[in-house]
């Protein structure tokens, strides 16, 4: 790999992947520039506005001059609010010394993997799964080990399969519940077994819980509550999904205190800090009224039910009902190659969605649709899919 002037890039750049949702967005925008109408179901972004009380907190912070450097791990007000929120929602005692605030959730993935894994190490990650997991593991020179999630298990982790993949070189296990791209959830019994495996082999777990508040059946369960897991778990969470704050770039991790110190060093070297006005908006999100979140989740439930029903009415398409997040993962394997189907639906049908194979080999034969769009647009997309696939 070389630049335009012929200067060679570092070899590790060849190992760095990307996120296909943004590639599809660019292709969809190009079609729109030609006058085509496209229904956007590719991005995992709530179509709701940030609740007003959160916006006001950010605006007031800006007006009062809260625009200077902040501590690298986050301002005390937000770290305390996050610690209280996590302690309440996970029913485990978490202090602010475990909290590191970052510009979005991805740095938590990057910093955790960078701090724990390197050449010769292995990292187990879900497949299909968020593509940045595998990308960062490759980038740091470790070996990514895919853990296949299967439709017959509602895309939940199979603990027996996980156990078969663990080796003396395993440094980290990544789990994601609720799950992107399938909307699946890891049930409590499976979490118990994953925790037992991690404790037996003394392996850290990165638990991506960014969709923890977008659940339609039951309550969110975190592996950090299991025996021996408080100091073996990194929780990744943030504000983008729950509070419709994608553009605010505000996420956080919960770490064992010694690892939090090392991750803070990485943050100092990489991002310096997160803006104070953004963090104060985060305090308002955690301590303010929860009704806007409840209304958003209820609307997502309505959309989910309509989309699952509509997909299952299309010949050759089958879709299980996801219990969390705002994605569906329909099986289109009987119709042909899922990448070709996704391309056809964009270029012919005007529906932007993702090939499941973009999330790993376990996603081949599936499509990912985000139902973070209006019910009117979702019904339009289903109609176009029905016509195009026919």
C-alpha angles and dihedrals in degrees: 000000000000139000123242090270092054096255110148120239124224113277092239090067088072088061095054116102131193143219113265095205090078092048090054090046089056091049091048091050090052090055090048090052087059090055098264121138114230129188107218115222097143105088125074094224127125111240090215124103119248107269113268098241090057092049091049092052091053094046092048090050091053092048092050093054099258091151104111136100118296134199111288094240093047138275116298093242092060097039089053092047092049092048091051092046094049092045090053099042097041096035093229129113110255124173127206091251087074094055126095118179119210139177095267130331100282095077088061089058092045097045095044094050092043092050096047109030137052142145111334094022127107130219121196114213136171119270116227089035146129103307095224091071093066092037095058094042089055091044094057090049097251124128117257113219113196120220106203117227112206131208093226088064092046087254093293123142116272103220092202091055090047091052090053090056098049115102139167087270096056108117101165141020117203120205130175123198123197084032135227120236101016105036088231125150130214106235121229095255092055090048088054091054095045089051091050091052092049093048094047093052097032094238126158119236124212105205111195104205099163090130094045094125096045100080127131103190124042128335132305115264123200127203089224089079093062120101112279094007104101091086096032097055134084112193117205114200139142150160104267100090105027097046100027090246102136094136094047090070100216125149139142145199132218110216142170102270095250091051091046088060092053093046089051088056089054090049091052090053094045117026104007093208147328119262114267095227090055091050093049088053086054091054089053090050094053098041100035132080117311096203095098090057092048091051092049093050091048090052090049088053090054091050093045093055092048094048095047091049092047094048093050089055092060111093111247095017125103126179132181119214111259116220096209150019118030103277137099122203108202121192111236098163094121089059096056139257111005093213091055091046092052090050092048092050091052100043099036105022100035093232117131112207136135135264108239089225088072086073095054139289090295089065097056109121094030138089127215118220124182112213091198088118134087120289088240092057092043091054089048090051092049091051091051092047091051092051096043097046091047 
